[in-house]
């Protein structure tokens, strides 16, 4: 397949399926066996040859035959024995998974008119010959040491643009087409039985059979269910259905047409699918159910560690085939850790004493959260990094790894449509994606970096909460209001911090190798620096946050209010009213009493201070210039800063990737007419900006709470949202636990978030894997999620405003 997201030119890679499988298995890019200079085969090797068949008579001289490929495998086995020793090589080969996708070329080459050899075979005999040779080669691999095999049947070749064009141009006849379809149907019918016979014949042989034909046929016959529009014509090519192989390269036909959006096409060129199709198939292979993968999926095949137990079941003829899948499911379900951590601090009568007593418990919970993350990291079969709720086009570590590979290969990291993040983040995390520790999960160093980011964010949130609570006490003291008698005041910093580290959204974002923890750290650093009055720290965090993701730019108003007005407090007019009332109440003839009362009256908070704001803007300019300088140097050979802005901010604003996520924009722009696209882009982006001004005016006295509201709105309306965004604003709710304890519909919202979290993977499963649903299922879940977020924001703001009114009444009662 010629996929555009890999290089800046049309490559000669025939299929990206192995790349997708490598991502799921967390393996590096698997190089061809004949690649110059390749020496390390421990992580895998590729023997495939485009167009090859099972039989030696299939396109002889043009392909590497399957027999030659098996001989190459035996050569590799001998070299491994010399390098690793016999025992280690045997163990390595038995743990390896052998992906076999071959056979269509044999039936394409079947032409009795051009080769008399084919005249002696009937359709049944020829299919038996092909499958017989395939199983014999699998036997050879088994005898050499292989035990796990993943085999694909033949897809619906008759739907290829090349085949359709050949019929129209009379290069192929309808009779040939019918015979070809008979070959494919008979082959796909006999292949599962042949694999089952092999598993019964050879002890320890395990296999996963993928019904590639059904998977692709479902997409072709129900394209809208999978977000496709064009199922007949290729994206790149010429002629009818763009079925001529003229899509660049060393071909006689130099002119060709290229579609604007390959993601809407099933076929990229005359003979190969698009990148999106191969991702669909890889996902079905890896986590598919019994209607696509039998008897087990590829995920189970990769991580089976007790093959003798499974083969004991398979050797018993009375044991049904389904029992193998049930055993796999029970084995791997026990590996998935499930834990719910709840932190309910006891009731407090004196805040200072309770905070000291609970300090030790806080660190215990914090350490437990770190240990829990480390345990989850060592379970790669969770496959969280491929979940659309966890990793998006902007936060996926796999996209970052490919961007780093492109940069290391002297190509722009923004080539194609894979990476759209910061070049600085690429330099920071890119090396960690290629450094591996022997015997440990891949991307382990990246996982450690995300764990550290979560811990730092939690500690900064705790510090912000402590600063906020001290300001809260001072405000109540100035108003002569004591809420401790009527309600409970919790250590907001500890609660918010623990909510962050134990939030399931935060955990899956960390374990799922999403870069959201890094972005959240930059945002938290901004608000912490502003709450402490540390202008350079706030400016640095703000510059990094807006650089990593465009949306934190709306935090400029809360940060300015924090630096100018200070932390959250009741409106200043409450203090003025109390001050004026106490002076007016004094008798005019008692000058001494009046003077004493004026001296002892509560102080009015200072007005807006412009100096720290100016310092902040100055530091922002300095850090921005330095950051742009570093980015310019990093991308000097790859288009410079303009390429960065186009591929990062431009990608966010234009919503180019319509892959499903927990937001609402992907579905709208997949359905909207292209003529209205720009209009709706403007509407959705302005919708965020439209709410900033009224909220800032109404909540100017509570800048941290304003930041929480703006983060919630951006997480709901941003182009590529993830659960990592929700984890941040949900933790900030803990900073206002004293106020939001009166939140209405809190139980309803709590159940709603849990329900949405559980339904999202179910709806995705029904749509993508089982094929019993469609995109509306998943989008309905996203709409419900957006509605719950709207209710949360509205009720939170309403509760905060009611709290301010309550303070005003209590202050007035105290005064009277």
N, C-alpha and C positions, 0 to 999 in steps of 0.2 A: 504494500500500500504506500502511496505517496502522501504522507501526512504532513500538513503545512506547519504543525506546531512543533516540529522537530528540528528543522533546518531552514535556512533562508533560500533553499533551492529544492527542487523536486528530487527526493532521494530514490534509491533503488531498493528500499526495504519493502518486501512483499506483504508483510502483515505485522500489525502492531499488537496482536493478541498476546504474544509472548511477553512484550513489555508490560502490558496491563497485568498479566499473571505475576510477573516479577514484582510489581508494586504491591499486590495483595500479599505475596509471600515475603515481602520486605527483603528482596534480593537485589543486588546491583544489576546494571545493564548486562545481559548475557550476550557475549560476543560469539561470532561464528568460529567454528573450529579452525578454519583456514585463514583466520584473521592474522596478518603478519605480526609476529612477536608475541602472540599469546602463549603464556606458560602456566598460568594458574587456572585449573579447572575445578577447584574445590567448590566455588559458588555456582557452577553451572557452565554449560557450553551448548552451542547451537549447531546442529548438523544439517538443518533443513536446507532444501534447495527449491526455489520457486519453479513450479511446473513439473516437479518430479512425480513419478508414479511408483507403485509397488513392483511392477514388472520391469525387467531390464529392457524390454522392447518398447517402452514408453519414451518417446522423444530421445532416442539414443544420441549421445554426443552433444546434447544441448543442456542436460541437467546432470546433477549428481544423483545417481540411482540410489534407491533405498539399500541395496546390497552394499554399495560403496559407503554409505553413511554408517551402516552397522560395522563395517570394517574399520572406519575411522574411530568408532566408539571403542572397539577392541584395542586399537592402537593407544587411545587415551588411557584405557584401563591398565595397559602394560606400563605406560609412563608413570601413572599414579602409584603402581606397586613399587617401582624403583624409588619414587620420591617419598611415599608415606609408609611403605611396608604393606605386607599382605593383609594383616588384620584390620588396619585402619581403612585401607582401600575397600575391603569387603563391607565394612560397616557403612562407609560413605555411599557406596553404590546401592546398598539395600535401603538406605534412608532417602535416596534421591527419587524424584518423581520424573517419569519419562512421558513427555507430551508428544502425542502422535496425531497428526492431522494430514491424511494423505488418501489418495484414491480417485479423486475426480479426474486427474490427468490420464489415468488408465482408460477410462470410459470415453474421454474426449478423443483419445488417440485411436479408438476402435474404428477401423475403416477397412472392411473386407476388400473394397475395390483397390486400395492402394497397397495392401499387404495381404498376401495369400495366407499368411499364418492365421489371420483372424477368421478365415472361412470355415475352419474346422470346428469352431466353437459356437454353441448356442448361447443365448443370453444367460441361461441358468449356469451353464458350464463356465462361462467367462467370469461371472461373478464369483463362483466357487474358487476359480483359479486365483483371482485377486485376493480374496479374503484368506484363502489357504496360504498364500505367500506371506501375507501380512502377519498371520498368527505364527508362522514359522520364524519370522524375524523377531517377533516378541519372545518366542522360546529361546532364541539365541541370546537375547539381552538378559533373559531370566537366568540362563545357565552361566552367563558372565557375572551375575551378581544383582541384577535389577529385580525389584520386587513390586514397585508401585507404578502403575501405568494410567495415564489419562488419555483417553482416545475420543476423538470427535468423529461423528459420521459426516456424510457429504451434505452440504447445504443445497438450497434450491438454485442450482446452477442455471436452470432454464430461465430464471428471471434476470440474469446478468445483462447489462446493456450490450456487451459484446455478442452474446448469443442472439439477442433480439435484432441487432443490426445485421448479423450474419444471415438471419432468415429473410430480412427485408431485401438485402443485397443479393439473395439467392446463392450465397456462398454455402449455406446449409439449407437442407430441405426440411419440410415439416415431418417427413418420415424419419429423418435422422433425429429430430427433436423428440418424437414419441419414443424411439428406441433409447435415447439418452435418458429420458425420464424413467423408463422401465429399469434401466441399469441402476439409477440412483435409488429408486424405491426398493428394489430387490437387495441392493447392497446394505441399505440402512435397516432392512428387516433382518438380514442374516448376521450383521456385525454384533449385536448384543448377545445373541446365542453363542457365537464363537468365543466371545470374551468370557461368558459364563462357563463354557466348557474348559477354557484355559485355567480359570480360577479353581475349578474342581480337580483338574488334572495335576496342577503344580502347587505344592504346599507353600503357603506364605505369599502367593501372588495376589495382590490387591489391585483393583482397578476402579476408575470412575469413568463412566460412559456419558458423554454430553450429546444430547440430541440437538446438534447444531442446525439441522434442517428445520425442526419445529421452532426453534428460537428465532431464526431469521424470517421464517414464514409468518409468524405472528406479527412481527414488525411490518412486513410488507402488506399483509392483509388488514392490519389495524394501525396505520401510521400515526393517526392523531393521538392514540393512546400513549405513544412513546415520544410525542413531540416532533414527529416527522411530517413532511409535506410532500416530498418528491420520492417516489419509489420505483420509477421506471428509468428515468434518464440519469446518467452520471453527472457529477459536478464538473469534471474536467475531461475534455475530449472533443471529438468532431464526428460528423455524420449523424445518422439517425440514432436517437437516444444517447447521443455522444458515446456511441459504442465502438468507435475506432480508437485504438491505442495510440493516440497522438499527443498525449499530455506531457510534452517535453521529452528530454532525454535524447538518446542516439537513435531516433526513429526517422523513417523517410518522410512522414507527414509532420511538418514543422508548425503549421497553424492549428490552433485549438481554441476552444471556448472554455471559460472558467466562470463558475457560478459565484455569486456574492457571498452566500452563506452556506458553506459545506455542511454545517450541523443540521440543516433541514433535509439533507439528502441521505438516502440509504447507501448509495454507491458513490464513491469518489471518482473513480475512472471506469474504464470499460469492464474491469474484472475484479475490482476490490472495493470493499466497503469503506465508509468514512471512519474517522477516529471515534466518533460517538458510537457507531455500531459495534466496533471492537470492544469498547468499554462496556456496552450492554452485555455482550456475550461473555466477556471476562467476569463480570459480576454474577451472571447466571451460573457460570462454571464454578465460581468460588463459593457462592452461598446459595446456589439453586436448590429447589425442592425436587421431589421424585419425578415430577412431570418433565423435567429437563435433564437432570443428572441422576444416574442410577449406577450401582445401588447406594452410593454415597457421593457427596459433592467433593470438589477439589480441596476445600478447606479442611475437611475431615481427613482426606487422603494425605495431605501434607503433614498433619500433626498426629497421625496414628503412631502410638509407641508400643502397642501390644498386639502385633500382627499374629502371633501364635494363637491367641485367644480367639481372634476373629476367624482364623482359618479353621479352628476346631469347630466352629459353628458351620462354616461353609462346607466342610467335609461331610457333615451329616445331611443326607438327602432330605430328611424330614424337616430340617430347619428351613423355613421360608427365606427367600432372598431379602424380604423386608427386615428380618431380624438383624441383619448386618447393619443396616442404617439405624435401627433402634439402639443397638449397642454403641454405635458411634455417637449418636445423639446423647445417650446417657453418660458416656465417658466425658464428652466435652462440656456438657452442661454442668458437671461437677467442678470443672475448672473455672467456671465463671463466678467470681466472688460477688456476693450481694451483701451490701451492708448499708444500714441506715444509721446515721449518727445524729443524735439530737442533743442540743446543749441548752438546758433550761436552768439558768442560774437561780439559786434560791432567793427567797424574799429577803429584802435588805431594810434595815432600820437606820443604819448609819453608813453612808456611801463610802467614806474613806476607809473604815475598818473592813468592810466587805471586799473592797477592791484589793486590799493587801492580802486578805485570806484566800482570795480566788486567783491570785497571780500565779501560784504554782499549778493550779488546775488548768489555767490557760495554756501554759507551755506543754503540759501533758497532752492536751487535745491537739495542739499544734504539731507535736512530734508524731502523734498517731496519724494525723492527716498525711504527713510526709511518708510514713511507713506504708500507709494504704496505697498511696500513689505508686510507690516503688513496687509493691506487690502486683498492682494492676498492669504495670509496664511489662512484667515478665509473662504476660498472657497474650501473645500476639494474635491468637485466634479470635480475639474480641473484634478485630477489624474495624475499630472506631474511626480510623483515619480516612475511610472511604464513605463514611456516613455524610449525607448532604446537610444534616443538622449540625455537624461538628466542624467539618472542613469545607470552606468555600473556595471560589476561584482566587481569592486574595490571601487566604490563610492556610492553604494546604502545604504541608511540608514536602509532599511529593513534587508539587510544582516548583517549589523553591530548589529542591535537589536537581531537577532537570534544568532550571535556569542556571544553577551553578555549573552543571556539566557543560552547558552551552558556552558559558563564559570561559571555562577552562579549555574549551576547544577552539578558542579565539573567535567565537561568534557572540553576537549580542544576546544577553540573557532574555531580551524581550522579543527574540525571533519567534514568529508564529503566534500562538495564543495561549502559551502555558503559564509563564511567570508574569505577574503584574504587581510585584511588591517593590520594596525599597532596595536599591543597590547596596546600601549600608547593611541592611539585614541579610542580604545575600552574602556579603563578606563576613558577617558575624557568624551566621548559622551554616553557611554553605560548607565550610571545611568539616563541620561536625556530621554532616550527612554522609560523608565518604569515609570517615574514620570509624572503624569497627573494632570491637574487642572480641577476641576469639571465644566462641562458646556462649556469647551473650546476644540478646536481641539486637537487631539492626536499629539504627537511629537511637541507640541507648544514650549517647552523649547529648543529643538534642532533647531527649526526654528529661535528662537531668537538668538541662538549662531551663526547661519549662517549669520543672518543679521548683527550682530556685526562684524563678520569676513569680510564681504563685506565692511563695513564702514571703518574698520581699513586698509584694503587693499587700498581703495580709497585714504585715507589720506596719506599713505606711497607713493603711486604713485604720489600724488601731491607734496610731499616733494622731491621725486626723480626728478620730472620735474623742480622744482624750482632750484635745484642744477645744473641740466643739462643746464638750460637756462643761469644761471650766468656764467658757464664755456663757453657757446657759445658766450656771450657778450665779455668776456675776449679775446677769440680767435680772434674775429673780430677786436677788438681794437688793438691787437698786429700786425695784418696784415694790419692795417690802412684801413679796408674795412667797409663801412657803407651801409648795405642793406636796411635800413629803408626808403631810398628815392625811391627805385625801387620795393620793396616788403614789405609785412606786417609780423610783428613778433608777434605771438600770445602767450598768457600765456599757455605754453605747459602743465604745471603741472595741471592747472585747467581743461583744455580740456580733458586730459587723465583720470583724476579722474572722471569727469562727464560721460565720455564715458563708463567707467567701471561700475558705479552704475546704469546707464540708459540703458546699453546694454541689449536687450531682452535675450541674452544667459546667462548673469550673473543673471538676475532676475529669469528665469526658473530654473537655477541650484540651486539658493537659496530657492525658494518656493518649488521646487521639491525634497527637502531633499537629495540633493547630497552632498557628503563631499568635492566636488571640491573647495568651498570657503575656506576651511581650507588649502588645498594644495596650492591654489593660494596665500594665505596669507603668507605662509612660503617662497614661491619663491620671492614675492615682498619684504618681510623683508630682504632677502639675498641681493637683488640688491640695496635696500635703504641703508643698512649698508655699502655696498661696495662704493656706491657713496658718502656717508658722511665720509668715512674713518674710520668708527667705526668697527674695526676688530672683536671684540667679537660678536657684533650683526650680522654681516655678516656670521660669522662661525656658530652661533646658527641657523640662518635661513637656511643655506645650509645643515646642518646636518639633521634638521627636514624635509626639502623638499625632500632630497634623501631618508630619512627613510619612509616617507609617500608614495612616488612614486619614482621609480628607475630613471626615465628619467631626472630629474633635475641635475643629476650628470654631464651632459654635460655643465652645466653653470660654471664649475670650471674654464674654460679658460676665459670667460668674467669677472668673479669675480677677477681672478688673474690680468688681464689687468687693471681693474678698480683700484685695490689697488696699482699696480705698476706704471701705466702710468697716472692715473687720469681719469676724465670724457672725453666724446667725444670731439674731436677737429679736425681741419684739419690736414693732415699729417705733421709731423715735418719737412720734407724736404721743405715745403713751407716757413717756418720761416728761415731755413738756406739759402735758395735762396735769400730771401729778405735781410737778414743780410749781406751776402757776396756781393750782388749787390751794396748796399749802401756804403760799404767800398771801393770797386773797383772804383766807380765813382768819388771819391774824388781826386783832383789834388795832385800829389806827392810833389809839392813845398809848399803846404799849410798845414803845419803840425798842426797848431792850429785848422784850420777848420776840418781837418781829425779827430783830437782827440775829438772835440765837437760832430761830427757826430757819431762816434763810441759810445760815451756815451749815446746819445739819440736814438740809433737804437733800434728796438723792441727786447725784450728778447726772447730767444729760450726756449720752454718748457723743463723742466727737463727730463732727461732720466729715464729709468726703475729703480724703487726703489725695491730692494729685501727684505728689512727689513719687511715692512708690509705683504708681501707674506709669509715670514717665520712665523711671528706671526699668520697669518691666519691659516696656516697648523697646528701650535701648538694648537690653539684653536679648530680647527676641530677635532684633535686627542682627546683632553680633552672631548669635548661634545659627540663625538662618543662613547668613553669609558663609559661615564656616561649613555648615552642612552641605550647602550647594556647591561649595568648593570641593569637598570630598567626593560628592556625587559626580561632579564634572570630571575630576581626575579619574574616577573609577570607570566612567563611561566615555572617556575621551576617544577611544577607538570605535565606539559603537553608537554613534549618533548624538552623544552629548546629552545635555539637560533636556533638550526638546524631546528626545526619544523617551526619556524618563517620564516627563509630564504627560506625553501622549499615551504611554502604556500604563500609567498608574492612575492619575487623576482623570484622564480622558476615558479610561476603561470604566472607572466608577461612575462618571457622569452620564456616559452614553449607554450603559447597561448592555454591553456587547454579548456577555455570556448569559444565556437563558437556561442554564442548567438548573434543575429544581433545587430549592432551598426552603427555609422556613419563613421566608418573606413572601410578599404578594406581587412584586414587580415582574418576576420571571414569567408568570402565567399571563399577566396582562399584555406584556410586550410580545409574547408568543402568539397571542390572538389578535392584537390590534393591527389595523391596516398600516402599512408602511407610511402612508400619507399623513397619518395622525401621530406618528411616533414622536416627532420632535415636540409636538404640543403636549403630550402626556409626560414626556421627560421634564419639561419646564414645570408642569403642574405639580408633579411629585416632589421635585427638588425645592420648589418655592414653598410647598406645604410645610416643610421643616422650618424654613426661614420665616414664614408668615407667623408662626406661633412664638417666635423668640421675643419680639418687642412687647406684646401684652403680658407675657409671663414675666419678663424682666422688670416691667413697671410694677406689677402686682407683688412680686416676690423679691424686690430689690433689697429688703432687709434680711433675707435668708438666702444668701448666695450659694451655700452648699446644697441646700434643698433645691434651689433652681438648677444646679448642676445635675442633680439626680433626675429631675424632670426632663431636662434636655437630653441626657443620656438615654432615658427610656424612650423618648420620641424618636431619636436617631436610630436606636436599635430596632424600632418597629418599622421605620420607613426607609432605611438605608438600602442600597442596591443589592448587597450580598450579605445579609445578616446570618449570624450563627448563634448557638447557645452561649458561646463565650461572651457575646455582647450582653445577653440577658443576665449572665452571672454577675457582671459588674454592677449593673443598676440594682439588682436584687440585694447585693451585699450592702450597697449604700443605703438601702432602706433601714438596715440595722442601726445606722447613725441616728435615726430619728425614732427609735423604738419607743421612747417616752411619749411621743406625740401620736405616732401611728398605732399605738395600742388600742386607740378608739376607732380604728379604721373599720368602716362598714364593709360587709360582704367579704371579710378576710377569709373565712372558712370556704366560701364559694370560690374565691380566687385561688386558694391553696389547692383545692381539689381540681380546679380547672387546669392549673399548671401541671399537676401530676397526670391528669387524664390526657392532656395534649402530648406530654412527653412519652406516654405509653402508646398512644394512637399513631404518632408520627411514623415510627418504623413499621407498624402494622399496615398503614395505608401505602407506604412505599413498597412493602412486600407484595401487597395485592396488585399494585400497578405494574411494577417492574418485573418481579420474579414470577408470580403466579399467573399474571395475565388475566385475572378475573375482575380487575378494576381498571380505571383510567386515571388520567391526570387530575380530573375533578376530585377524586378521592383525596389525593394529597393536598390539593389546593384548598379544599374545604377545611382540612386540618390547619393549614396556614392561616386561613381567614379567622378561624376560631381563636387561634393563638394571638392574632392581631387584636381581636375584640377583647380578649382578657387583658392584654397590655393597655388598651385604651381605658378599660374600667379601672385598672390599677392606678394609672396616672390621674384620672379624674377624681377618684375617691381619695387619693393621697393628697392632692392639692386642696380638696374640700376639707379634709380632716385638719390640715395645717392651718387653713384660714379660720376654721372653727376654734382651733386651739388659741389663736391670737385673740379672738373675740372673748374667749374664756379668761385669758390673762387680763384683758382690759376690765372685765367685770370684777374679777378678784382684786385687782388693784384699786378700783373705785370703792369696793366694799371695805377694804383695808383702810383707805383714806377716811371714809366716813366714820 
